[in-house]
Amino acid sequence: MKQLLDIGTILKNTFDFFKFLIGTIQAYFVLGRIKPDVIFVKGGYIGVPIGLAAAVRHINFITHDSDTMPGLANRIIAKWAAKHATGMPKEFYDYPKDKTVYVGVPISSSYSKVDSMQQDSFKNQLGIKTESKLILFTGGGLGAKALNDALLAIVETLLQKYPDTTLINIAGKDHEDSLSNQYLRVLKQNDRERVIIKGFVEDMYKYSGAADLIISRAGATNLAEFAAQAKPCIIIPSPYLVGGHQLKNAKALAEMGAIEVLDENKLKTNPMKLLDSISTLMDSDKRRLTLSENLFKIARNDAAEDLAKLILNQAKE
């Protein structure tokens, strides 16, 4: 059986190599036909053959990494890149410093620093009383069951401890109905009315803008959006993603004093750690302000424009 598995792995790797080789050859001829002045590579599997073909044809290309840990594709082609644009300060990257430019992560213009008046406006738009503290809990567009389970374990105690608090749980479309039923089982009616469950939201900036505290994953785009709004965050990075980029994103920001970080595996055995972390921030306006100010330092509201300028300037060269 092991021999069969080894043969299967060899065949798969051989097939992948030939796909990669064919892709590089195709990219070589496509670039020869369209003759670009510069190429922008965001990463991903397709970026490798294009980057290699560009190097052979002596065409400048620029890479961009949203995460503090560059993706495998960008690492493979890095030595031939003209410039490396980064989503985080360039000291987090091993690229040559003279070729590295910190531009940030391009985000929607809807995200900008939120003052108290704008926060109240967002709360009104969401039907939440302005005097109520709002905790936003999100696992991303698909949700995160481990995060939802941890919140369910503490939600009754949390709402009783903070009677003037509203909770919004963006649970993911696949979890919305089951989670609603679970909240009905663990909460009394009055407390259940203070919990708003959403499967997915289009206008996320209103929800994050209205929040007094955000609990989220460590995706680079989400972190950039929360930074632009200057929001205090508790971050629970996913430990299962290839490359561990969320873990590295969270570690970098925690070292800057910009976020609080919780270990998902520890939450599974002791969800009360989530309650402790929330309580520490809800009980201290000063601590929340410090986190929001430090996170705002990495905000780059002009990231898209700066990245476009970098690409155009490289094309001129």
Stockholm file with secondary structure:
# STOCKHOLM 1.0

chainA/1-317         MKQLLDIGTILKNTFDFFKFLIGTIQAYFVLGRIKPDVIFVKGGYIGVPIGLAAAVRHINFITHDSDTMPGLANRIIAKWAAKHATGMPKEFYDYPKDKTVYVGVPISSSYSKVDSMQQDSFKNQLGIKTESKLILFTGGGLGAKALNDALLAIVETLLQKYPDTTLINIAGKDHEDSLSNQYLRVLKQNDRERVIIKGFVEDMYKYSGAADLIISRAGATNLAEFAAQAKPCIIIPSPYLVGGHQLKNAKALAEMGAIEVLDENKLKTNPMKLLDSISTLMDSDKRRLTLSENLFKIARNDAAEDLAKLILNQAKE
#=GR chainA/1-317 SS CHHHHHHHHHHHHHHHHHHHHHHHHHHHHHHHHHCCSCEEECCSTTHHHHHHHHHHTTCCEEEEESSSSCCHHHHHHGGGCSEEEESSCGGGCCSCGGGEEECCCCCCTTCCCCCHHHHHHHHHHTTCCTTSEEEEEECCTTCCHHHHHHHHHHHHHHHHHCTTEEEEEECCTTTHHHHHHHHHHHSCHHHHTTEEEESCCSCHHHHHHHCSEEEECCCHHHHHHHHHHTCCEEECCCSCSGGGHHHHHHHHHHHTTCCEECCHHHHHHCTHHHHHHHHHHHTCHHHHHHHHHHHHTTCCTTHHHHHHHHHHHHHHC
#=GC SS_cons         CHHHHHHHHHHHHHHHHHHHHHHHHHHHHHHHHHCCSCEEECCSTTHHHHHHHHHHTTCCEEEEESSSSCCHHHHHHGGGCSEEEESSCGGGCCSCGGGEEECCCCCCTTCCCCCHHHHHHHHHHTTCCTTSEEEEEECCTTCCHHHHHHHHHHHHHHHHHCTTEEEEEECCTTTHHHHHHHHHHHSCHHHHTTEEEESCCSCHHHHHHHCSEEEECCCHHHHHHHHHHTCCEEECCCSCSGGGHHHHHHHHHHHTTCCEECCHHHHHHCTHHHHHHHHHHHTCHHHHHHHHHHHHTTCCTTHHHHHHHHHHHHHHC
//
